[in-house]
Amino acid sequence: MRALNQILNNANQSTETQISNIVKIIKEKNNFEVDEIEKEYVSKIYSIQADTEIKNYKVELTKSETELPEGIKITDMKNNIKGEFTPNEKFKVLIPIKNLTKEAKFNIQIDTKINSKPVLYGKAENTAYQDYALTAATYEDATGNTKDIYYKNETKIKIIKQDQETKERLENVEFNILDNNKNIIYANLRTNNKGEIQINNLIPGKYYIQETSSKDGYILDEKLIEINVKLNEELTVTINNLFEKRPKDEPEETETTETIKQVEIIQERHQKTKSETVVKKLPVTGM
């Protein structure tokens, strides 16, 4: 009994323990991307890694240099809002695209308990016996930290209205922008003195451009122009306009005559990881 008490006393007085393992936060991708479930958000997936067993972990987001964007949230892989996850469970950070008004950093902190298996050393009372070590499967508090960054939403549409023959830019031509359900989301937009309209900070997706009034002497194009814009993509749509009046000696068009107009779409992609330019020409028939 005395020997056992001596062992316990020596072990309790020992200051030598195994070094605790570090919990790492793993970023599954480099950049935030449009979320597959909630298209009005960008998201990124994270997992954690430890060299030994851990218990459930909690996730917290804190500001770095600026305040966190409004509406930022932590979810599981099905977009259920959560703050605590099982050891092998991944988590997501979602940010509303409309609130990506600037580039900024933020902090992610993990709090959990790690199975550190502390080792306590002691010396045998009798030199004839071996020294000893005591260990137990105990859990200690552990944390993990990382910084991440999100970028300003640069998704935008530019409309250019011009004369089909002279390429002169046309001012004060009115347009509406419709969403993918053909509901008007921007109404009575007018081209400026450069013949341009620009809409910034758009949510990526399908839109329609609708011309609602044209300049005197020009034919109104009543058809909807369908466009698709990607995250951080600048989409320039150049629309040619036909002049209505013709010289007297020019024959009138018959009902079987088809006038071909061109809607030229130039896509300039401005992304953090790559830059790409794509030019498309879409024929639009009819007046």
C-alpha positions as CSV (number, residue, x, y, z in Angstrom):
1,M,0.0,0.0,0.0
2,R,2.8,2.3,0.9
3,A,4.5,1.7,-2.5
4,L,1.3,2.4,-4.4
5,N,0.8,5.7,-2.5
6,Q,4.4,6.6,-3.4
7,I,3.8,5.9,-7.1
8,L,0.6,8.1,-7.1
9,N,2.4,10.9,-5.3
10,N,5.3,10.9,-7.7
11,A,3.0,10.8,-10.7
12,N,0.9,13.6,-9.4
13,Q,3.9,15.8,-8.8
14,S,5.3,15.1,-12.3
15,T,5.3,18.1,-14.8
16,E,6.0,16.0,-17.9
17,T,3.0,15.4,-20.2
18,Q,2.5,14.6,-23.8
19,I,2.2,17.7,-26.0
20,S,-1.4,18.2,-27.1
21,N,-2.3,17.8,-30.7
22,I,-3.3,20.8,-32.9
23,V,-6.7,20.9,-34.6
24,K,-6.4,22.1,-38.2
25,I,-9.1,23.7,-40.3
26,I,-9.0,22.5,-43.9
27,K,-10.4,24.7,-46.8
28,E,-11.9,22.4,-49.4
29,K,-11.6,25.1,-52.2
30,N,-9.6,28.2,-52.7
31,N,-12.5,30.6,-53.5
32,F,-16.1,31.1,-52.5
33,E,-18.4,29.9,-55.3
34,V,-22.2,30.2,-56.0
35,D,-23.9,27.8,-53.6
36,E,-25.5,24.8,-55.2
37,I,-28.6,25.0,-53.0
38,E,-29.1,28.7,-52.4
39,K,-28.1,30.5,-55.6
40,E,-28.2,33.9,-54.0
41,Y,-25.3,33.0,-51.7
42,V,-21.7,32.1,-52.2
43,S,-20.3,29.3,-50.1
44,K,-17.2,27.4,-49.1
45,I,-16.8,24.0,-47.5
46,Y,-14.5,23.3,-44.6
47,S,-13.4,20.2,-42.6
48,I,-11.2,19.7,-39.6
49,Q,-8.2,17.5,-39.0
50,A,-6.6,16.2,-35.8
51,D,-3.9,13.6,-35.0
52,T,-6.1,11.9,-32.4
53,E,-9.7,11.5,-31.3
54,I,-11.8,14.6,-30.7
55,K,-15.4,15.2,-29.5
56,N,-18.0,17.4,-31.2
57,Y,-16.7,20.8,-32.3
58,K,-18.1,24.2,-32.3
59,V,-17.6,26.8,-35.1
60,E,-17.5,30.6,-34.6
61,L,-16.9,33.4,-37.1
62,T,-15.4,36.7,-36.0
63,K,-14.3,39.8,-37.8
64,S,-10.7,40.4,-38.8
65,E,-10.2,44.0,-40.0
66,T,-13.9,44.9,-40.8
67,E,-17.3,43.8,-39.7
68,L,-18.7,40.5,-40.9
69,P,-21.1,40.9,-43.9
70,E,-24.7,40.9,-43.0
71,G,-26.4,37.5,-43.4
72,I,-23.2,35.4,-43.2
73,K,-24.1,32.0,-41.7
74,I,-22.6,28.6,-40.8
75,T,-24.5,25.5,-42.0
76,D,-24.1,21.8,-42.5
77,M,-23.8,20.4,-46.1
78,K,-27.6,20.6,-46.5
79,N,-27.6,24.3,-45.6
80,N,-29.2,23.7,-42.1
81,I,-27.9,26.4,-39.8
82,K,-25.8,24.9,-37.1
83,G,-23.0,25.8,-34.7
84,E,-21.9,22.4,-33.5
85,F,-20.8,19.4,-35.6
86,T,-19.7,15.8,-35.1
87,P,-15.9,15.0,-35.5
88,N,-16.2,13.8,-39.1
89,E,-18.8,16.3,-40.3
90,K,-17.9,19.1,-42.7
91,F,-19.4,22.6,-42.4
92,K,-20.1,25.5,-44.8
93,V,-19.9,29.3,-44.6
94,L,-22.4,31.1,-46.7
95,I,-22.5,34.8,-47.6
96,P,-25.3,36.7,-49.4
97,I,-23.9,37.8,-52.8
98,K,-25.7,41.1,-52.5
99,N,-23.6,41.9,-49.4
100,L,-20.3,41.2,-51.1
101,T,-19.7,44.9,-51.4
102,K,-15.9,44.8,-50.7
103,E,-13.0,42.4,-50.3
104,A,-12.4,41.5,-46.6
105,K,-11.0,38.8,-44.3
106,F,-12.6,37.0,-41.4
107,N,-11.6,34.5,-38.7
108,I,-12.9,31.0,-38.2
109,Q,-12.4,29.4,-34.7
110,I,-12.9,25.8,-33.7
111,D,-13.5,24.8,-30.1
112,T,-13.5,21.1,-29.1
113,K,-12.0,18.6,-26.7
114,I,-9.1,16.4,-27.8
115,N,-8.1,13.0,-26.4
116,S,-4.6,14.0,-25.3
117,K,-3.7,10.9,-23.2
118,P,-1.5,12.7,-20.7
119,V,1.5,10.7,-19.5
120,L,2.6,11.0,-15.8
121,Y,6.1,9.8,-14.9
122,G,7.3,8.6,-11.5
123,K,10.3,6.9,-10.0
124,A,10.1,3.6,-8.1
125,E,10.7,3.9,-4.4
126,N,13.0,0.9,-4.5
127,T,15.9,1.1,-7.1
128,A,15.5,-2.6,-7.7
129,Y,12.2,-1.9,-9.5
130,Q,11.7,-0.1,-12.8
131,D,10.5,3.5,-13.0
132,Y,6.9,3.8,-14.3
133,A,4.5,5.9,-16.3
134,L,0.8,6.4,-15.8
135,T,-1.6,7.4,-18.6
136,A,-5.4,7.8,-19.0
137,A,-7.8,8.6,-21.8
138,T,-8.7,12.1,-20.7
139,Y,-9.9,14.9,-22.9
140,E,-8.5,18.5,-22.8
141,D,-9.8,21.7,-24.4
142,A,-8.4,22.3,-27.9
143,T,-8.9,25.0,-30.5
144,G,-8.1,25.6,-34.1
145,N,-8.0,29.0,-36.0
146,T,-7.6,30.2,-39.5
147,K,-8.2,33.3,-41.6
148,D,-10.1,33.4,-44.9
149,I,-11.0,36.0,-47.4
150,Y,-14.0,36.8,-49.6
151,Y,-14.0,39.1,-52.6
152,K,-16.2,41.9,-53.8
153,N,-19.0,40.8,-56.2
154,E,-18.0,42.1,-59.6
155,T,-21.0,40.6,-61.5
156,K,-22.4,43.3,-63.8
157,I,-24.2,43.9,-67.1
158,K,-23.5,46.7,-69.5
159,I,-26.0,47.4,-72.3
160,I,-24.9,49.4,-75.4
161,K,-27.4,50.7,-77.9
162,Q,-26.2,51.9,-81.3
163,D,-27.3,52.6,-84.8
164,Q,-26.9,49.4,-86.9
165,E,-25.3,51.1,-89.9
166,T,-23.4,54.1,-88.5
167,K,-22.6,52.5,-85.0
168,E,-23.5,55.8,-83.5
169,R,-24.4,55.4,-79.8
170,L,-28.1,56.1,-79.0
171,E,-29.0,58.1,-75.9
172,N,-32.3,58.0,-73.9
173,V,-33.3,54.5,-75.1
174,E,-35.3,52.8,-72.3
175,F,-34.9,49.2,-71.1
176,N,-36.3,46.9,-68.4
177,I,-34.3,44.0,-66.8
178,L,-36.3,40.9,-66.0
179,D,-35.3,38.0,-63.8
180,N,-35.4,34.3,-64.8
181,N,-39.1,34.2,-64.1
182,K,-39.6,37.3,-66.4
183,N,-40.5,39.6,-63.5
184,I,-39.3,43.1,-63.9
185,I,-36.5,43.9,-61.4
186,Y,-35.1,47.1,-63.0
187,A,-37.5,49.3,-64.8
188,N,-37.2,52.4,-67.0
189,L,-33.4,52.3,-67.3
190,R,-32.2,54.9,-69.9
191,T,-29.0,54.9,-71.9
192,N,-26.7,57.8,-71.1
193,N,-24.9,60.1,-73.5
194,K,-22.5,57.3,-74.3
195,G,-25.5,55.0,-75.2
196,E,-24.8,52.8,-72.2
197,I,-26.5,51.3,-69.1
198,Q,-24.6,49.5,-66.4
199,I,-26.0,47.5,-63.6
200,N,-23.6,46.4,-60.8
201,N,-23.6,43.9,-58.0
202,L,-25.9,41.4,-59.7
203,I,-26.7,37.9,-58.5
204,P,-25.4,35.5,-61.1
205,G,-28.0,33.8,-63.2
206,K,-30.4,34.2,-66.1
207,Y,-31.9,37.6,-67.1
208,Y,-33.9,39.1,-69.9
209,I,-33.3,42.5,-71.5
210,Q,-36.5,44.3,-72.7
211,E,-36.5,47.4,-74.8
212,T,-39.5,49.6,-73.8
213,S,-38.9,52.8,-75.9
214,S,-36.6,53.8,-78.6
215,K,-35.2,57.0,-80.0
216,D,-37.4,58.9,-82.5
217,G,-37.0,57.5,-86.0
218,Y,-35.8,54.1,-84.8
219,I,-37.7,50.8,-84.7
220,L,-38.5,49.4,-81.3
221,D,-37.2,45.9,-80.7
222,E,-39.9,44.3,-78.7
223,K,-38.3,40.8,-78.2
224,L,-36.7,39.7,-75.0
225,I,-33.0,39.1,-75.1
226,E,-32.0,36.3,-72.9
227,I,-28.6,36.4,-71.2
228,N,-26.7,34.4,-68.5
229,V,-24.1,36.0,-66.3
230,K,-21.6,34.2,-64.1
231,L,-20.1,35.2,-60.8
232,N,-17.6,38.1,-61.2
233,E,-18.4,38.3,-64.9
234,E,-18.9,41.5,-66.8
235,L,-21.4,40.9,-69.6
236,T,-21.6,43.6,-72.3
237,V,-24.6,43.4,-74.6
238,T,-24.5,45.5,-77.8
239,I,-27.9,46.0,-79.4
240,N,-28.1,47.4,-82.9
241,N,-31.1,49.6,-83.8
242,L,-32.6,50.0,-87.3
243,F,-33.5,53.4,-88.5
244,E,-37.2,53.5,-89.7
245,K,-37.0,56.1,-92.5
246,R,-35.6,55.1,-95.9
247,P,-34.8,57.0,-99.1
248,K,-37.7,57.2,-101.6
249,D,-36.0,55.2,-104.3
250,E,-35.4,52.2,-101.8
251,P,-38.0,49.5,-102.4
252,E,-40.3,48.7,-99.5
253,E,-40.0,45.4,-97.8
254,T,-42.6,42.7,-98.5
255,E,-44.1,40.4,-96.0
256,T,-41.7,37.6,-97.1
257,T,-38.6,39.8,-96.7
258,E,-36.7,38.9,-93.5
259,T,-34.6,41.5,-91.9
260,I,-31.7,40.1,-89.9
261,K,-30.4,42.0,-87.0
262,Q,-27.4,41.1,-84.8
263,V,-27.2,41.2,-81.0
264,E,-23.6,41.0,-80.2
265,I,-22.7,39.7,-76.7
266,I,-19.2,40.2,-75.5
267,Q,-18.4,38.5,-72.2
268,E,-15.4,39.7,-70.2
269,R,-14.7,37.6,-67.2
270,H,-12.9,39.2,-64.4
271,Q,-12.1,36.7,-61.7
272,K,-9.4,36.4,-59.0
273,T,-8.0,33.2,-60.5
274,K,-8.3,33.7,-64.2
275,S,-9.3,36.2,-67.0
276,E,-11.1,35.1,-70.1
277,T,-12.8,36.8,-73.0
278,V,-15.6,35.1,-75.0
279,V,-17.4,36.7,-78.0
280,K,-20.8,35.4,-79.1
281,K,-23.0,36.6,-81.9
282,L,-26.7,35.7,-81.7
283,P,-28.9,36.3,-84.8
284,V,-32.2,37.9,-84.0
285,T,-34.8,37.8,-86.7
286,G,-37.9,40.0,-87.2
287,M,-38.5,43.7,-86.5
